[in-house]
Amino acid sequence: MSKVYIRSQKKDGLYIFDNTQGIRYSTQDKEESFFLSPLLESEKQTGKNCIFLYFSSGGCRKLGEYESKERCLEIIDEIQGVCGQYLYAPGNTGFLIGSEATPPMAAVIPRLYQMPEK
């Protein structure tokens, strides 16, 4: 996977998502590190459905807050789809006069995912 730029829901942050980070749904509203200090069950029940970007360094940022867990999971699915996008060219056989055969290719293109408002 290559880099995907993710703009936060409030449009106040642009983050690079790559192999060293993770995205997670949570019902917490705090920017706590899940990897370094797992939350107690009582701390998780804030009633808010949030998506967080977790960094390998242990920090995290809230990307957005949504009405339901299902909506959060839909958004994570959309981000997953953006992560797998490549520019693909099938190549050609070189049958045209004066043309050379070119092999198929896939290129990484810059990708941006804007967190939905709702």
N, C-alpha and C positions, 0 to 999 in steps of 0.2 A: 504494500500500500504506500502511496506517496502522500504528500501533504494536501490537506483540504483546509481552506480558510473558512472559519465559522464566525459569523457576525452575531453578537448577542441579541436577544429579544428586544432589549431597550436601545439597541444600536450604539451602546457606549463602549463596546469592546470588540476587537477583532483578534481571534485566536487561531493559531496554527495547530491542527490536529494531525498527528503522524503516529508512527509506530511506538512512540514512547509515552503515549497518553491513553486515557480511557474515558468513555462517556458513560454515565450512569444515571438511572432514574432514582429518585429518593423522595421521601415525604418530609424531609427536613428542609429548613429554610436557611440554615447556617452554612457558611463556607468552611466545613470541617474536612479534614483528610480522612477518607474512608480507609485508606491503606495503612495509615500510621496509627489512627485511634478510632476503631470501630465504635459507632454510637450505641448506647443502650437502647433497648426496645422502647422505653418511655420517652426518650429524646427524639425518636423518629416520628412520632405521631403528632405532627403539627397541623395536619389537614391540608397542607400545600403539596402540590405535585410539581416537582422541579426536575430539571435536567442539569447535571453538573459535568464539567470537564475537569478531569483529574490529571495532574502533572506527575511525572516520574519523580520530581523533587519532593513530592508530598503535599503540595498546595493544590487548591482547586478554585474554580470560578463557576458561579451560577450562570448558565446560558439562557435559561428561561423558566417561566412558571406557567402551568397550564391547568385547565379545569378538571382533568382526570388522568388516571394512570394510563388508560388506553390511548389518550392523545399523546402523552409523552412517549409511549412505545412506538406509535406511528411515526413520530418525528425521528426517533432513533433509527427506525427502518429507512426513512428518507435519507438520513445522513449516511447510512450503510450503502445505499444505492449510489450516492454521489462518490463515495470512496472507491467504488469499482468502475468508474467511468474512465475510458481511454479513448483517444482518437485512433480509429482503426481504418486502414486503407488496404483493400484486398490485393493490390498489386495488379499486374497485367502480364499477359503471356508474350508480348512482343510481336504479335502477328501483324500489327500495322507496319506499313513500309517505313523504314527508317527509325523505328522505335526499338528500344531494348527492353527485354523482360525485366520487370521489377518485382522483388519478393513482397509478400504481405508484410505489413508493419503495424505496430501499435505504439503510440507515443503518449506520454503523460502530458496532460494539459492542465493549466491552472484551474482549480475548482474552488468555487465559493458557495457556501450554504448560508442563507439568511434564515435565522430562527424565526418561525412564524409568530405573529402577534397574538393569535388565539389558537 
